[in-house]
């Protein structure tokens, strides 16, 4: 009975998965291509015009954000990437129990030789596998984009000096000369493997969302209400995080938002600056202090997702199912 049930779950979500995967892959590839068209010096000049207060809305310094790795990492914070993960996680998580009850198919499923726990685990396995594949698809789009794109660089022509000068070197720029445009493989400028921690952070976000949606679905009977509750909680969490970032007086609000653990660009910076700490639970600073590492933040959201699935199994196995309408 497990294989037919698994096949049903896969068929129910295949077109949604294909749509989300295609959108994430295309967007991440397109984002890399757009980044390659903008010269680093031009982007740096633009960021220097921004007020210093804007720095509080990003966990990385502007000096690193202007690099190719910094600009590409922002793709994992874009609405289309996070939105696709949320759409998949909420749609499949809410369908687990309340969706079947709303359609009147739950009694038909439980009339078969399958336990409630097996039914929930089958749905969860498909949902979590989809989250993992979508997160990998986002990284794959970034990887393909880096391998197939050329970076635009504006270079000022130089004079070769016959004798090197102190503090100048053997070359000096030609005054009043127009910049020359050079194209170089983007793979020579940035390593695609740096973005795996961002993909892992995206997976943890999806796992947490899917677990919470399944928990809400386990006790409810209307799918629309389940989706509304989950979306309402996520919107409140986003607003709390924004308020905490906007003001030092409200920075304590960041401890009330689980989305504080979602900082993909910060983990790409760690992988770029300190490669050995990209998967550490804790990071030791130069001054001797210890900070939480990327794995800690992944674990926070992953633990919430796992605990939500556990609670969902308990609630679903113990509740009385309403009669179909």
Rosetta silent file (secondary structure, phi, psi, omega in degrees, C-alpha in Angstrom):
SEQUENCE: XXXXXXXXXXXXXXXXXXXXXXXXXXXXXXXXXXXXXXXXXXXXXXXXXXXXXXXXXXXXXXXXXXXXXXXXXXXXXXXXXXXXXXXXXXXXXXXXXXXXXXXXXXXXXXXXXXXXXXXXXXXXXXXXXXXXXXXXXXXXXXXXXXXXXXXXXXXXXXXXXXXXXXXXXXXXXXXXXXXXXXXXXXXXXXXXXXXXXXXXXXXXXXXXXXXXXXXXXXXXXXXXXXXXXXXXXXXXXXXXXXXXXXXXXXXXXXXXXXXXXXXXXXXXXXXXXXXXXXXXXXXXXXXXXXXXXXXXXXXXXXXXXXXXXXXXXXXXXXXXXXXXX
SCORE:     score description
SCORE:     0.000 S_00000001
   1 L     0.000  -19.684 -177.059    0.000    0.000    0.000 S_00000001
   2 H   -67.058  -42.947 -176.608    2.972    2.301    0.488 S_00000001
   3 H   -65.224  -45.510  175.582    3.879    2.526   -3.207 S_00000001
   4 H   -61.133  -37.161  179.369    0.369    3.510   -4.431 S_00000001
   5 H   -67.630  -41.249  177.473    0.147    6.094   -1.654 S_00000001
   6 H   -64.107  -41.118  178.907    3.562    7.478   -2.532 S_00000001
   7 H   -62.725  -38.829  178.006    2.600    7.598   -6.211 S_00000001
   8 H   -62.649  -44.976 -179.314   -0.563    9.533   -5.341 S_00000001
   9 H   -63.742  -40.542  178.755    1.376   12.112   -3.347 S_00000001
  10 H   -65.220  -44.067  179.959    3.909   12.559   -6.150 S_00000001
  11 H   -64.736  -35.396 -179.839    1.196   12.958   -8.770 S_00000001
  12 H   -64.385  -33.156 -174.054   -0.657   15.491   -6.632 S_00000001
  13 H  -111.770    5.395 -171.749    2.353   17.796   -6.398 S_00000001
  14 H   -66.668  -41.916 -176.826    4.345   17.151   -9.576 S_00000001
  15 H   -72.131  -35.022  174.480    3.112   20.099  -11.626 S_00000001
  16 H   -63.500  -42.296  179.357    3.514   22.512   -8.745 S_00000001
  17 H   -64.164  -45.338 -179.566    7.037   21.228   -8.217 S_00000001
  18 H   -60.478  -41.672  179.736    7.935   21.510  -11.901 S_00000001
  19 H   -64.402  -46.734 -179.600    6.650   25.085  -12.025 S_00000001
  20 H   -65.982  -41.514 -179.757    8.541   26.162   -8.898 S_00000001
  21 H   -64.310  -43.327  179.495   11.735   24.392   -9.962 S_00000001
  22 H   -63.568  -42.105 -179.713   11.660   25.960  -13.432 S_00000001
  23 H   -64.970  -43.395 -178.818   11.051   29.429  -11.983 S_00000001
  24 H   -67.620  -43.743  179.720   13.874   29.105   -9.413 S_00000001
  25 H   -62.064  -47.380 -178.461   16.370   27.693  -11.904 S_00000001
  26 H   -65.026  -40.554 -178.191   15.622   30.366  -14.507 S_00000001
  27 H   -66.948  -45.918 -179.242   15.699   33.203  -11.983 S_00000001
  28 H   -63.507  -38.069  175.424   19.007   32.177  -10.384 S_00000001
  29 H   -65.056  -46.594 -179.915   20.582   31.810  -13.832 S_00000001
  30 H   -62.362  -37.812 -179.688   19.154   35.163  -14.922 S_00000001
  31 H   -63.200  -41.578  177.248   20.400   36.818  -11.730 S_00000001
  32 H   -62.137  -42.321 -179.672   23.961   35.650  -12.434 S_00000001
  33 H   -63.655  -41.034  178.460   23.722   36.983  -15.987 S_00000001
  34 H   -64.544  -41.822  178.619   22.494   40.386  -14.769 S_00000001
  35 H   -61.293  -37.158 -178.085   25.321   40.565  -12.219 S_00000001
  36 H   -67.077  -22.809 -178.451   27.856   39.818  -14.974 S_00000001
  37 H   -81.735  -15.023 -176.487   26.682   42.864  -16.956 S_00000001
  38 L  -103.132  119.649  178.775   27.411   45.315  -14.135 S_00000001
  39 L   -66.691  141.387 -176.331   31.015   46.288  -13.590 S_00000001
  40 H   -59.966  -39.991 -178.853   32.112   46.040   -9.962 S_00000001
  41 H   -64.593  -34.607  178.498   33.455   49.598   -9.884 S_00000001
  42 H   -68.295  -43.572  179.232   30.114   50.961  -11.072 S_00000001
  43 H   -64.098  -39.459  179.086   28.193   49.048   -8.412 S_00000001
  44 H   -62.880  -39.044  178.640   30.627   50.215   -5.741 S_00000001
  45 H   -65.168  -36.347  178.715   30.084   53.839   -6.770 S_00000001
  46 H   -67.796  -44.733 -178.314   26.317   53.372   -6.487 S_00000001
  47 H   -65.902  -29.186  178.161   26.499   51.782   -3.032 S_00000001
  48 H   -67.090  -20.049  178.971   28.695   54.617   -1.772 S_00000001
  49 L   -83.676  -13.701 -178.274   25.786   56.987   -2.445 S_00000001
  50 L   -76.123  147.065  176.586   23.431   55.056   -0.184 S_00000001
  51 L   -61.319  145.939 -178.499   22.895   56.272    3.399 S_00000001
  52 H   -63.998  -23.131 -179.890   24.955   54.415    5.978 S_00000001
  53 H   -65.462  -21.367 -179.659   21.737   53.521    7.830 S_00000001
  54 H   -69.653  -16.261 -179.617   20.868   51.109    5.024 S_00000001
  55 H   -62.208  -28.253 -176.017   23.725   48.899    6.171 S_00000001
  56 H   -68.206  -17.490 -178.118   21.569   47.637    9.035 S_00000001
  57 H   -88.050   -0.113  176.190   19.252   45.837    6.588 S_00000001
  58 L  -130.363  139.381 -177.693   21.971   43.495    5.358 S_00000001
  59 L   -79.506    0.810 -178.774   24.121   41.164    7.498 S_00000001
  60 L  -121.596  158.807  178.510   27.214   41.791    5.339 S_00000001
  61 L   -74.104  151.137  176.966   29.322   44.860    4.674 S_00000001
  62 H   -62.425  -30.452 -179.974   28.820   46.847    1.492 S_00000001
  63 H   -60.769  -36.680  177.503   32.515   46.326    0.697 S_00000001
  64 H   -85.611  -29.327 -176.692   31.889   42.598    0.276 S_00000001
  65 H   -64.884  -24.959 -179.288   28.405   43.028   -1.165 S_00000001
  66 L   -78.139  -13.826  179.100   29.805   44.719   -4.295 S_00000001
  67 L   -69.807  166.556  179.265   31.831   41.625   -5.186 S_00000001
  68 H   -62.291  -42.237  179.717   30.461   39.068   -7.617 S_00000001
  69 H   -63.470  -40.230 -179.514   29.852   36.577   -4.794 S_00000001
  70 H   -65.783  -43.718 -178.288   28.028   39.203   -2.733 S_00000001
  71 H   -70.778  -36.225  178.531   25.723   40.309   -5.527 S_00000001
  72 H   -69.753  -35.255 -177.985   24.913   36.769   -6.621 S_00000001
  73 H   -63.111  -24.775  179.877   24.174   35.703   -3.037 S_00000001
  74 H   -65.761  -15.919  178.244   21.317   38.237   -2.873 S_00000001
  75 H   -60.848  -31.904 -178.029   19.360   35.987   -5.245 S_00000001
  76 H   -77.021   -6.165  174.526   18.582   33.688   -2.313 S_00000001
  77 H  -103.632   -2.210 -177.530   16.889   36.608   -0.547 S_00000001
  78 L   -73.832  153.342 -175.373   14.724   37.521   -3.516 S_00000001
  79 H   -62.264  -36.735 -175.505   10.961   37.105   -3.298 S_00000001
  80 H   -68.779  -34.153  179.102   10.720   34.653   -6.216 S_00000001
  81 H   -74.082  -52.737  178.836   13.185   32.190   -4.629 S_00000001
  82 H   -63.862  -38.289 -179.477   11.792   32.386   -1.107 S_00000001
  83 H   -64.074  -39.934  178.722    8.265   32.558   -2.500 S_00000001
  84 H   -64.499  -40.307  177.114    8.645   29.348   -4.521 S_00000001
  85 H   -63.602  -43.776 -179.941    9.887   27.498   -1.436 S_00000001
  86 H   -66.746  -40.295  179.228    6.993   28.864    0.606 S_00000001
  87 H   -60.748  -46.953  179.485    4.427   28.051   -2.083 S_00000001
  88 H   -64.099  -48.845 -175.611    5.590   24.432   -2.288 S_00000001
  89 H   -63.956  -43.040 -178.022    5.938   23.972    1.484 S_00000001
  90 H   -72.949  -42.116 -178.520    2.591   25.571    2.340 S_00000001
  91 H   -63.695  -46.485 -177.879    0.662   23.950   -0.512 S_00000001
  92 H   -77.952  -34.483  177.919    1.897   20.437    0.206 S_00000001
  93 H   -67.560  -41.075  179.786    1.925   20.821    3.998 S_00000001
  94 H   -70.674  -25.196 -179.009   -1.635   22.121    4.122 S_00000001
  95 H   -78.309  -12.876 -172.401   -2.812   19.331    1.822 S_00000001
  96 H   -58.106  -48.906 -177.641   -1.518   16.644    4.180 S_00000001
  97 H  -121.922  -60.275 -176.156   -4.607   16.390    6.422 S_00000001
  98 H   -64.135  -29.517  176.989   -6.991   19.308    6.058 S_00000001
  99 H   -66.462  -42.966  178.284   -6.706   19.134    2.273 S_00000001
 100 H   -67.253  -37.509  178.339   -7.780   15.488    2.217 S_00000001
 101 H   -66.847  -42.396 -179.183  -10.597   16.201    4.669 S_00000001
 102 H   -62.546  -36.732 -179.823  -11.808   19.188    2.622 S_00000001
 103 H   -82.270   -8.934 -178.907  -11.944   17.075   -0.536 S_00000001
 104 L    77.387   19.574 -177.996  -13.686   14.233    1.290 S_00000001
 105 L  -102.156   -5.848 -177.480  -10.926   11.734    0.424 S_00000001
 106 H   -64.318  -43.264 -179.658   -9.509   11.178    3.914 S_00000001
 107 H   -63.964  -35.794  177.975  -12.018    8.457    4.819 S_00000001
 108 H   -65.630  -38.724  179.441  -11.298    6.665    1.543 S_00000001
 109 H   -68.092  -45.018 -177.467   -7.572    6.698    2.264 S_00000001
 110 H   -75.318  -13.187  173.934   -7.926    5.475    5.855 S_00000001
 111 L   -73.948  -15.097  177.134  -10.322    2.742    4.715 S_00000001
 112 L   -83.636  165.201  179.251   -7.326    1.154    3.026 S_00000001
 113 L   -73.274   68.270  179.369   -4.784   -0.947    4.970 S_00000001
 114 L  -143.633  137.901 -178.883   -2.680    2.076    5.910 S_00000001
 115 L   -83.798  163.760  177.306   -2.190    3.732    9.277 S_00000001
 116 H   -63.174  -39.824 -179.219   -2.524    7.427    9.961 S_00000001
 117 H   -64.037  -41.956  178.571    1.172    7.633   10.765 S_00000001
 118 H   -63.198  -39.783  178.275    2.120    6.005    7.464 S_00000001
 119 H   -61.532  -45.563 -179.207   -0.148    8.415    5.615 S_00000001
 120 H   -66.605  -42.062 -178.875    1.446   11.431    7.291 S_00000001
 121 H   -65.919  -35.417  178.154    5.002   10.149    6.784 S_00000001
 122 H   -65.518  -46.541  177.047    4.374    9.539    3.107 S_00000001
 123 H   -60.826  -43.485 -178.361    3.090   13.063    2.600 S_00000001
 124 H   -65.182  -39.655 -178.861    5.978   14.479    4.641 S_00000001
 125 H   -63.905  -40.273  177.899    8.614   12.530    2.721 S_00000001
 126 H   -67.417  -42.634 -179.201    7.350   13.885   -0.611 S_00000001
 127 H   -64.158  -48.688 -178.813    7.129   17.436    0.737 S_00000001
 128 H   -66.338  -38.100  176.428   10.605   17.434    2.316 S_00000001
 129 H   -62.430  -39.271  176.753   12.118   15.797   -0.767 S_00000001
 130 H   -63.921  -40.014  177.130   10.568   18.550   -2.868 S_00000001
 131 H   -62.146  -44.019  179.593   12.047   21.212   -0.589 S_00000001
 132 H   -62.847  -43.329 -179.399   15.488   19.602   -0.894 S_00000001
 133 H   -68.156  -37.407  178.096   15.251   19.373   -4.682 S_00000001
 134 H   -66.483  -40.134  178.062   14.038   22.959   -5.001 S_00000001
 135 H   -64.184  -40.958  177.121   16.925   24.201   -2.848 S_00000001
 136 H   -67.081  -35.856  178.571   19.358   22.234   -4.986 S_00000001
 137 H   -62.476  -39.262  177.119   17.702   23.607   -8.133 S_00000001
 138 H   -61.229  -45.164  177.623   18.370   27.161   -6.934 S_00000001
 139 H   -65.787  -38.142 -179.989   22.049   26.328   -6.453 S_00000001
 140 H   -63.086  -39.638  175.820   22.125   24.513   -9.807 S_00000001
 141 H   -62.009  -40.376  176.270   20.797   27.613  -11.547 S_00000001
 142 H   -64.134  -43.459 -178.530   23.555   29.643   -9.903 S_00000001
 143 H   -63.074  -48.203 -179.677   26.179   27.067  -10.889 S_00000001
 144 H   -63.058  -40.241  178.533   25.074   26.900  -14.523 S_00000001
 145 H   -61.092  -43.006 -179.868   24.912   30.679  -14.693 S_00000001
 146 H   -66.553  -37.999 -177.022   28.459   31.061  -13.396 S_00000001
 147 H   -75.707  -19.903 -174.468   29.820   28.434  -15.767 S_00000001
 148 H  -113.660    5.837 -173.671   28.146   29.899  -18.869 S_00000001
 149 L  -116.124  148.777  176.180   28.452   33.649  -18.249 S_00000001
 150 E  -112.564  137.649 -177.254   31.189   36.156  -18.950 S_00000001
 151 E   -88.867  137.743  178.052   31.789   39.112  -16.656 S_00000001
 152 E   -89.332  127.380  179.128   31.966   42.628  -18.034 S_00000001
 153 E  -129.340  130.491  176.620   34.959   44.661  -16.846 S_00000001
 154 E   -98.683  116.192 -174.357   35.730   48.255  -17.716 S_00000001
 155 E  -118.503  133.764  176.221   39.505   48.758  -17.788 S_00000001
 156 E   -84.010  133.759  178.504   41.373   52.006  -18.321 S_00000001
 157 L   -57.786  146.790 -175.418   44.284   51.713  -20.810 S_00000001
 158 E  -121.697  150.953  171.047   47.709   51.703  -19.172 S_00000001
 159 E   -97.677  135.389  174.332   51.201   52.900  -20.112 S_00000001
 160 E   -88.237  119.211 -179.988   54.080   50.511  -19.534 S_00000001
 161 E   -81.588  140.243  178.061   56.937   52.376  -17.834 S_00000001
 162 E   -66.615  -30.266  179.556   60.459   51.462  -18.828 S_00000001
 163 E  -128.639  124.677  177.137   61.538   51.670  -15.195 S_00000001
 164 E   -59.924  138.389  179.361   59.214   50.756  -12.281 S_00000001
 165 E  -105.268  146.911  178.181   58.551   53.670   -9.933 S_00000001
 166 L   -61.341  140.066  178.741   58.110   53.424   -6.143 S_00000001
 167 L    63.163    1.683 -179.205   54.480   53.249   -5.006 S_00000001
 168 L  -117.112  -44.669 -178.040   53.399   53.307   -8.670 S_00000001
 169 E    96.521 -157.394 -176.138   54.720   50.154  -10.253 S_00000001
 170 E  -100.780    1.502 -179.877   55.449   49.539  -13.892 S_00000001
 171 E  -135.416  144.513  174.424   52.101   50.796  -15.257 S_00000001
 172 E  -134.850  145.926  179.618   50.183   54.076  -15.021 S_00000001
 173 E   -68.332  147.740  177.383   46.720   54.876  -16.441 S_00000001
 174 L   -80.619  121.543 -177.195   46.526   56.958  -19.597 S_00000001
 175 L   -62.656  143.579  174.289   44.870   60.292  -18.686 S_00000001
 176 L    59.506   19.583  178.835   41.510   61.148  -20.257 S_00000001
 177 L   -88.621  149.053  177.554   41.361   57.818  -22.077 S_00000001
 178 L   -74.943  146.976  179.537   38.100   55.969  -22.571 S_00000001
 179 E   -71.182  142.221  175.673   37.591   52.770  -20.653 S_00000001
 180 E   -97.880  141.612 -179.573   37.995   49.514  -22.534 S_00000001
 181 E   -96.921  122.566  176.862   35.472   46.715  -22.056 S_00000001
 182 E  -115.734  146.715  177.352   36.913   43.271  -21.373 S_00000001
 183 E  -117.821  126.346 -178.881   34.957   40.045  -20.996 S_00000001
 184 E  -129.205  147.040  177.669   36.256   37.307  -18.705 S_00000001
 185 E   -56.241  129.352 -179.503   34.676   33.987  -17.649 S_00000001
 186 H   -64.875  -25.583  178.013   32.690   34.569  -14.477 S_00000001
 187 H   -64.434  -19.322  175.272   33.910   31.215  -13.178 S_00000001
 188 H   -81.121  -15.161 -176.753   37.351   32.839  -12.862 S_00000001
 189 L   -98.891  -28.988 -175.322   35.873   35.530  -10.606 S_00000001
 190 L  -146.844  144.926  179.446   33.684   33.514   -8.244 S_00000001
 191 L   -94.455  124.614 -177.964   33.435   29.892   -7.088 S_00000001
 192 H   -64.869  -25.383 -178.019   29.967   28.374   -7.482 S_00000001
 193 H   -70.477  -12.412  178.031   30.519   26.089   -4.483 S_00000001
 194 H   -64.949  -21.110 -172.107   30.419   29.142   -2.205 S_00000001
 195 H   -94.325    2.804  175.339   26.637   29.184   -2.539 S_00000001
 196 H   -63.347  -41.077  175.083   25.992   25.729   -1.097 S_00000001
 197 H   -59.674  -35.144  176.828   25.584   27.171    2.457 S_00000001
 198 H   -66.624  -38.915  177.218   22.927   29.539    1.068 S_00000001
 199 H   -65.652  -38.928  177.115   21.145   26.587   -0.527 S_00000001
 200 H   -64.627  -38.680  177.302   21.302   24.712    2.787 S_00000001
 201 H   -65.752  -36.120  176.134   19.824   27.726    4.556 S_00000001
 202 H   -65.871  -39.883  177.109   17.043   27.809    1.970 S_00000001
 203 H   -63.216  -42.851  179.200   16.335   24.136    2.600 S_00000001
 204 H   -62.019  -38.446  176.965   16.117   24.736    6.360 S_00000001
 205 H   -63.026  -44.445  179.359   13.628   27.559    5.734 S_00000001
 206 H   -66.073  -39.183  178.009   11.498   25.291    3.571 S_00000001
 207 H   -62.832  -43.330  178.294   11.645   22.447    6.083 S_00000001
 208 H   -62.699  -44.041 -179.570   10.498   24.752    8.882 S_00000001
 209 H   -65.673  -43.250  179.865    7.640   26.130    6.774 S_00000001
 210 H   -64.358  -41.403  178.664    6.535   22.682    5.612 S_00000001
 211 H   -63.486  -43.621 -179.729    6.571   21.324    9.160 S_00000001
 212 H   -66.991  -39.905  178.310    4.541   24.226   10.518 S_00000001
 213 H   -63.869  -38.542  177.762    2.031   23.989    7.651 S_00000001
 214 H   -66.756  -38.178  177.588    1.638   20.264    8.317 S_00000001
 215 H   -62.940  -44.405  177.753    1.097   20.915   12.022 S_00000001
 216 H   -65.345  -34.897  179.470   -1.646   23.436   11.270 S_00000001
 217 H   -70.930  -28.498 -174.002   -3.166   21.008    8.783 S_00000001
 218 H   -67.163  -26.990 -178.013   -3.125   18.142   11.310 S_00000001
 219 H  -107.794  -12.023 -176.284   -5.761   19.703   13.572 S_00000001
 220 L   -95.231  166.973  177.310   -7.792   21.709   11.031 S_00000001
 221 L  -118.610  -11.361 -179.798  -10.456   20.513    8.605 S_00000001
 222 L  -114.156  123.723 -177.885  -10.412   23.375    6.079 S_00000001
 223 H   -66.896  -38.318 -178.889   -7.405   23.783    3.832 S_00000001
 224 H   -61.495  -35.748  179.153   -8.105   27.444    3.116 S_00000001
 225 H   -72.326  -36.472  176.726   -7.986   28.200    6.836 S_00000001
 226 H   -61.026  -47.038  179.744   -4.742   26.284    7.231 S_00000001
 227 H   -62.813  -40.309  179.392   -3.122   28.285    4.440 S_00000001
 228 H   -62.777  -41.213  179.706   -4.434   31.520    5.933 S_00000001
 229 H   -65.078  -46.790 -178.162   -2.993   30.759    9.363 S_00000001
 230 H   -63.505  -45.484  179.246    0.428   29.820    8.010 S_00000001
 231 H   -63.523  -39.119  177.814    0.609   32.860    5.739 S_00000001
 232 H   -61.823  -43.002  179.122   -0.501   35.127    8.576 S_00000001
 233 H   -64.492  -42.322 -179.730    2.221   33.809   10.870 S_00000001
 234 H   -64.621  -41.211  178.631    4.882   34.216    8.172 S_00000001
 235 H   -62.622  -42.793  178.014    3.814   37.802    7.439 S_00000001
 236 H   -62.661  -41.021  178.854    3.982   38.655   11.147 S_00000001
 237 H   -63.410  -39.603  178.085    7.442   37.077   11.365 S_00000001
 238 H   -64.888  -44.231 -179.786    8.639   39.128    8.385 S_00000001
 239 H   -64.111  -38.710  178.184    7.296   42.357    9.900 S_00000001
 240 H   -63.719  -41.840  179.793    8.936   41.612   13.246 S_00000001
 241 H   -65.539  -43.210  179.438   12.287   41.036   11.565 S_00000001
 242 H   -61.829  -43.085  179.132   12.036   44.240    9.523 S_00000001
 243 H   -63.896  -39.534  179.153   11.164   46.248   12.635 S_00000001
 244 H   -66.642  -33.199  178.165   14.078   44.713   14.524 S_00000001
 245 H   -77.865  -27.690 -172.790   16.495   45.608   11.728 S_00000001
 246 H   -75.178  -26.970 -173.403   15.158   49.124   11.280 S_00000001
 247 L  -140.352  137.886  176.160   15.844   50.411   14.786 S_00000001
 248 H   -65.970  -31.863  179.866   18.413   49.724   17.482 S_00000001
 249 H   -67.575  -23.798 -179.168   15.715   50.293   20.095 S_00000001
 250 H  -108.359   14.899 -177.430   13.704   47.426   18.578 S_00000001
 251 H   -62.660  -22.808  178.957   16.617   45.086   17.899 S_00000001
 252 H   -65.761  -17.909  178.602   15.316   42.744   20.621 S_00000001
 253 H   -67.133  -22.034  179.624   12.481   41.863   18.243 S_00000001
 254 H   -61.822  -26.358  177.977   14.953   39.859   16.161 S_00000001
 255 H   -75.509  -12.302 -179.702   14.891   37.199   18.888 S_00000001
 256 H   -97.639   -1.935 -179.461   11.142   36.828   18.338 S_00000001
 257 L  -115.652  122.024  177.483   11.393   36.074   14.624 S_00000001
 258 H   -69.829  -18.353  178.473   12.583   32.681   13.420 S_00000001
 259 H   -71.589   -8.765  173.043   13.350   34.324   10.080 S_00000001
 260 H   -61.618  -26.481  179.534   16.364   35.923   11.758 S_00000001
 261 H   -78.111   -5.985  178.635   18.048   32.566   11.131 S_00000001
 262 L   -99.457   97.783 -179.695   17.612   33.006    7.383 S_00000001
 263 L  -138.795   69.905 -172.941   20.651   35.005    6.218 S_00000001
 264 H   -61.398  -37.755 -178.567   21.997   33.263    3.089 S_00000001
 265 H   -66.502  -30.587  177.730   24.304   36.080    2.005 S_00000001
 266 H   -65.740  -36.931 -178.804   26.017   36.055    5.411 S_00000001
 267 H   -76.256  -29.077  172.864   26.843   32.369    5.041 S_00000001
 268 H   -67.178  -39.506  177.860   28.182   32.897    1.520 S_00000001
 269 H   -62.898  -40.776  178.007   30.463   35.598    2.921 S_00000001
 270 H   -63.480  -42.777  178.635   31.718   33.194    5.583 S_00000001
 271 H   -64.570  -30.679  179.842   32.365   30.541    2.932 S_00000001
 272 H   -79.310  -39.810 -175.507   34.212   33.139    0.860 S_00000001
 273 H   -88.153  -42.390 -177.732   36.248   34.674    3.684 S_00000001
 274 L  -129.614   79.431 -173.206   36.739   31.700    6.019 S_00000001
 275 H   -55.452  -33.482 -177.789   36.126   28.539    3.959 S_00000001
 276 H   -70.252  -11.799 -177.418   36.810   26.213    6.884 S_00000001
 277 H  -106.264    8.322 -174.685   33.930   27.703    8.891 S_00000001
 278 L   -66.664  -22.717 -178.327   31.198   27.393    6.254 S_00000001
 279 L  -125.606   25.408 -179.095   29.684   24.335    7.964 S_00000001
 280 L   -87.316  151.302  175.196   30.675   24.979   11.579 S_00000001
 281 L   -77.765  -35.238  177.548   28.264   25.105   14.499 S_00000001
 282 E  -133.642  153.496  179.866   30.333   27.856   16.165 S_00000001
 283 E  -126.080  129.493  178.085   32.922   30.306   14.820 S_00000001
 284 E   -91.022  128.219  179.313   35.868   31.642   16.812 S_00000001
 285 L   -87.415  169.141 -179.242   36.703   35.301   16.199 S_00000001
 286 L   -64.551  -33.938 -178.295   40.119   36.901   16.198 S_00000001
 287 L   -81.345    5.224  177.227   39.422   38.613   19.534 S_00000001
 288 L    94.796   -9.840  178.374   38.678   35.258   21.188 S_00000001
 289 L   -77.100  162.514 -178.301   34.893   35.552   21.206 S_00000001
 290 E  -122.976  129.895  177.633   32.670   32.817   19.780 S_00000001
 291 E  -115.133  163.305  175.337   29.703   33.389   17.468 S_00000001
 292 E   -71.250  136.610  179.253   27.098   31.042   16.099 S_00000001
 293 L   -90.862  175.966 -179.218   28.125   29.461   12.820 S_00000001
 294 H   -56.564  -39.305 -177.689   26.030   28.748    9.728 S_00000001
 295 H   -63.657  -29.108  177.948   25.176   25.230   10.897 S_00000001
 296 H   -63.898  -46.059 -178.617   23.619   26.670   14.059 S_00000001
 297 H   -67.094  -39.349  175.290   21.175   28.771   12.057 S_00000001
 298 H   -60.492  -41.548 -176.033   20.357   25.846    9.771 S_00000001
 299 H   -67.264  -34.922  179.979   19.760   23.686   12.852 S_00000001
 300 H   -60.089  -51.886 -179.344   17.404   26.206   14.471 S_00000001
 301 H   -70.203  -36.917  178.092   14.992   26.182   11.552 S_00000001
 302 H   -64.594  -38.245  178.172   15.492   22.467   10.923 S_00000001
 303 H   -65.854  -40.895  177.443   14.704   21.656   14.552 S_00000001
 304 H   -62.466  -42.284  178.574   11.512   23.724   14.418 S_00000001
 305 H   -64.414  -44.423  178.830   10.488   21.888   11.263 S_00000001
 306 H   -64.849  -42.452  178.207   11.243   18.459   12.721 S_00000001
 307 H   -64.359  -35.893  178.586    9.445   19.234   15.987 S_00000001
 308 H   -65.511  -40.346  177.199    6.440   20.497   14.020 S_00000001
 309 H   -64.651  -39.108  178.619    6.253   17.240   12.085 S_00000001
 310 H   -63.700  -46.286  177.806    6.460   15.272   15.335 S_00000001
 311 H   -64.195  -36.730  178.590    3.637   17.288   16.892 S_00000001
 312 H   -63.064  -39.913  178.749    1.619   16.950   13.685 S_00000001
 313 H   -64.790  -40.950  179.534    1.920   13.155   13.868 S_00000001
 314 H   -64.921  -46.110 -178.598    0.766   13.140   17.489 S_00000001
 315 H   -64.207  -45.124 -175.970   -2.198   15.427   16.796 S_00000001
 316 H   -67.762  -37.830 -178.504   -3.290   13.576   13.668 S_00000001
 317 H   -72.596  -19.937 -175.829   -3.043   10.130   15.230 S_00000001
 318 H  -105.949  -15.205 -173.221   -5.138   11.174   18.253 S_00000001
 319 L   -79.136  159.927  171.650   -7.789   13.464   16.769 S_00000001
 320 L   -91.777  125.844 -179.441  -11.319   12.557   15.770 S_00000001
 321 L   -80.525  135.117  179.522  -11.837   13.076   12.082 S_00000001
 322 L   -72.212  155.809  176.999  -14.975   15.015   11.111 S_00000001
 323 L   -69.885  143.584  179.145  -17.513   13.428    8.826 S_00000001
 324 L   -63.951  144.116 -178.384  -17.200   14.423    5.172 S_00000001
 325 L   -80.718    0.000    0.000  -19.537   17.205    4.070 S_00000001
